[in-house]
Amino acid sequence: MFDFGALEIQAVYITGNVRDPFEQYMKHPKKFLQNELTNQPNYPHPDYLSSSRKRLAPQLLFKGGILHTWHKKTAVALNRSFFNTLPPLQSVDKSKADIAWLIYDLEPIKENGIEKYKLTKTDIIFTEFESALLSITTSAPGNIEDFLKLLQDKLDEQLESPPINKIIEKPF
């Protein structure tokens, strides 16, 4: 009989327009690489929040839940930037762990005078299944007064002239 576990590889969603930068690159590759484009509107960037809530959490909940019920281990491979956006995870000794978080980075290397990048495992964090899942899926609500002030500020921006009463006394 064979034993088994699972490896979940988590990439990151991007937000923004990929087509425009790609077309610019295809027209003028050298010029494109010399320009600083990352500060332009709608330039693609990682969407860590969507990646954790829409992909990682459901994968852990469903696949991880089954494996946890069967007393099988899970490894999750993801890059350091993504891992750093997750809520703090309570690490445990490897012998007590249900999940091993395999954390990778792209490290620059020079090969024959050419700078390249090498995918390198830089860390392993061991956690229990339930505490990790609870940490990732539990929202941390902020202060309601700050939220109401932000709403009011957004409403004020939409009005042609500021309202006389700037506070929502009873929002519901």
C-alpha positions in Angstrom: 0.0 0.0 0.0 1.2 3.5 -0.8 0.9 6.6 1.3 0.2 10.0 -0.2 -0.3 13.7 0.4 -1.0 16.7 -1.8 0.8 19.6 -3.3 -1.2 22.7 -3.9 0.7 25.2 -6.1 -0.7 28.7 -5.8 0.0 31.3 -8.4 -1.3 34.9 -8.1 -4.1 36.6 -10.0 -3.2 39.8 -11.7 -5.2 42.9 -11.9 -4.8 45.3 -14.8 -4.4 45.1 -18.6 -1.8 42.7 -19.9 -2.5 43.2 -23.6 -1.4 46.9 -23.8 2.1 46.3 -22.3 2.5 43.2 -24.4 1.6 45.0 -27.6 4.0 47.8 -26.6 6.7 45.2 -26.0 6.1 43.5 -29.4 6.4 46.8 -31.2 9.6 47.9 -29.6 11.2 45.3 -27.3 14.4 47.2 -26.4 12.6 50.5 -25.9 9.9 48.8 -23.8 12.5 47.2 -21.4 14.2 50.6 -20.9 11.0 52.4 -20.0 9.5 52.5 -16.5 5.9 51.4 -17.1 4.8 50.0 -13.8 3.4 53.4 -12.6 1.1 53.8 -15.6 -2.7 53.4 -15.0 -4.0 49.9 -15.3 -0.5 48.3 -15.5 -0.7 44.7 -14.4 0.1 44.0 -10.8 -0.5 41.1 -8.4 -3.9 40.7 -6.7 -3.0 38.9 -3.6 -6.3 39.5 -1.8 -8.3 37.8 -4.6 -5.7 35.1 -4.9 -6.1 34.2 -1.2 -9.9 34.5 -0.9 -10.9 33.2 -4.3 -8.3 30.5 -4.8 -6.3 29.5 -1.8 -9.0 29.5 0.8 -11.4 27.3 -1.3 -8.7 24.9 -2.2 -7.7 24.5 1.5 -11.3 24.2 2.5 -12.4 21.5 0.0 -9.3 19.6 -1.0 -7.5 20.2 2.3 -10.6 19.3 4.3 -10.8 15.9 2.6 -7.1 15.2 3.1 -7.2 16.4 6.7 -10.2 14.1 7.4 -8.1 11.2 6.0 -5.1 12.3 8.1 -3.0 13.1 5.1 -0.6 16.0 4.8 -0.7 19.0 2.4 2.0 21.2 1.0 1.3 24.6 -0.4 3.9 26.2 -2.7 3.7 29.9 -3.2 6.0 32.9 -3.6 7.2 35.0 -0.7 5.3 38.1 -1.6 2.0 36.2 -1.6 2.8 34.4 1.7 3.6 37.7 3.3 0.1 39.1 2.5 -1.6 36.2 4.4 -2.7 36.8 8.0 -0.2 35.5 10.5 -0.1 31.7 10.7 0.7 29.9 13.9 3.7 27.7 13.2 4.1 24.3 14.8 6.8 21.6 14.9 7.0 19.6 11.8 5.8 16.4 13.6 2.5 18.2 14.5 2.0 19.9 11.1 -0.8 19.2 8.7 0.4 21.8 6.1 3.9 22.6 5.0 4.0 26.1 3.4 6.8 25.9 0.8 7.9 29.5 0.1 9.8 30.4 -3.0 11.5 33.5 -4.4 13.0 34.4 -7.7 16.7 35.0 -7.0 18.9 36.8 -9.6 21.9 34.9 -10.8 24.6 35.6 -13.4 25.2 32.9 -15.9 27.8 33.5 -18.6 27.5 37.3 -17.9 23.7 37.2 -18.4 21.4 38.0 -15.5 18.8 35.4 -15.0 16.4 34.4 -12.3 16.3 31.1 -10.5 13.2 29.8 -8.6 14.5 29.0 -5.1 12.8 27.6 -2.1 13.6 30.0 0.7 11.6 28.8 3.6 9.2 26.2 5.0 6.5 27.0 7.6 4.6 24.2 9.3 1.1 24.7 10.5 -1.9 22.8 11.7 -4.8 22.6 9.3 -7.6 24.2 11.4 -5.6 27.1 12.7 -4.3 28.0 9.3 -7.7 27.7 7.6 -9.3 29.8 10.4 -6.6 32.5 10.1 -6.9 32.7 6.3 -10.8 32.7 6.2 -11.6 35.0 9.1 -12.0 38.7 8.3 -10.5 41.2 10.6 -13.1 43.9 10.8 -11.9 47.4 11.3 -13.4 50.2 13.4 -17.0 50.9 12.3 -16.5 54.7 12.9 -13.5 54.7 10.4 -15.7 52.8 7.9 -18.6 55.3 8.3 -16.2 58.2 7.9 -14.8 56.6 4.7 -18.3 56.1 3.3 -19.2 59.7 4.1 -16.0 61.0 2.5 -16.8 59.0 -0.7 -20.4 60.3 -0.7 -19.1 63.9 -0.2 -16.8 63.5 -3.2 -19.8 62.6 -5.4 -21.8 65.6 -4.4 -21.5 68.9 -6.2 -21.5 70.8 -2.9 -20.7 69.4 0.5 -23.8 68.5 2.6 -24.7 70.6 5.6 -24.8 67.5 7.8 -21.5 65.5 7.2 -22.4 62.6 9.5 -24.7 59.7 8.9 -26.5 59.5 12.2 -28.4 56.3 11.6 -27.2 54.5 8.5 -29.7 51.6 8.9 
